Amino acid sequence: MAKKILLADDEPDIITILKRYLEVDGYNVTTASDGQEAFDKINNDTFDLIILDVMMPKINGWEVCKKIKSDPKTSNIPVIILTAKSQDVDALMSYECGANEYATKPFDFNVISASIKKLLKVQ
């Protein structure tokens, strides 16, 4: 059975490109265009992995990640933060909110794919 990934980003091009790559890799991908939609989907479905953009409307990716990691029902789901923010402090914030991995845009899909495989294997 295909692993389920939630991909949350407010940039339609990123959603389209990354979703296509993930589906070619055999994943079942659900998308969200803002933090609140991502959080609602997390509460109404189960996912094997979550990819969150930081800068999203309504709730940013860091806040969504904190909520995921603070809830015993979802705290074990691996989270990858994907962001255009590339300062050391942004990486630190991502790990402090509970993210398992941090990747910057523009992204190299091979790096993201390797992170996903590693996190799903550990799970």
N, C-alpha and C positions, 0 to 999 in steps of 0.2 A: 504494500500500500504506500502511495506517495506521501512523503512528509508534507505537512501543511505549514506554510510560511505566511505571516502577515507582513505586508510591505506598506509602510505609511510615509508618504511624502506629498508635499503640496505642489510639486512641480510635475505636471502631466507627462513631460518628456522623460523624466527620470522613471516614473511609474511604468510607462510603456516599454522603455528599453530594458530596465531591470527585470520586469515581469517576464518579458520574452526570454531573456537569458535564463531565468530561473525555471521557467516551464520547459525549455529545451533540456535543462539538467534533470528534469523529471519531477519537479516540485509542484504541488498544488498551491497556487498563490491567490491570496485574498488581498485586496488593496483598500487603503483609506487615504483620504486627501487632507485630513487634519488630525490633530491630537485627540479631540473628543470622539471623532468617528473611530479612530484606532482603539481607544479605551472602551467604547461601546462594543466593538466587535470582539475584543478580548474577553469581555464579560459574558458574551452570548455564544461563544464558540471556543474550540480548543485549538491551539497552535503548537507546533513543535519548535518554532523559532520565530522571532520578531525582529524586523529591521525598521528602525525609526530614524527619520530626519530630525535634526534638532529644531530648526526654525520652521515651525508650522503654526497655522492659526489656531486659536482657541486654547489649546494646551500644547506647550512645546514638548519635544521628544524627551528631554531630561525629566520633566514632570511625569510623563507617561511611564517612563522607565522606573522612576521611584515608586509609582503606584503599583506597577507589576511586581516589583521586587518586595514590596511591603505586604502583599497579599499572599497568605500561605497556599492558596489555590493556584497561583501563577508564578510564585517566586522562583520555581525551578526552570522556567522557560528561558532559554538563552536569548539575549538581546544584543543586536549589533546596532551601534549608533553610526549613521551615515550622514556626514555633514560637510558643508563648504567651509566651516570654521576650522582652521588648521593650526591654531596657536596651542602651545603646550597646555595652557590653562583649560582649553576646550576638551582636550583628551582627558585631563585630570577630572574635570566636571563629569564627563561621561562615565568614567570608572567609579567616581564617588557616588553617582546615582544608581550604580549597580550593573552597568553595561558589562557584557562579557568581552566585547570587541569594539573597536573604534576604527572607522575608515573615513577618508576624506574624499570629497568630490573635487575634480573629476575622478571617478573611481576606475580601478582596474578590475574587471569582472573576475579575472583569474584569482586575484587576492581575496575578493569577497567569497568566491566559490570555495576556496581553500578554507577560509574561516568558517563558513557554513558547515562544510563536511567535518571539520574538526569538532565544532560545537555539537553537532548531531551525534557524532561518534561517542563523545564524552557523556552525552545525555543517556 
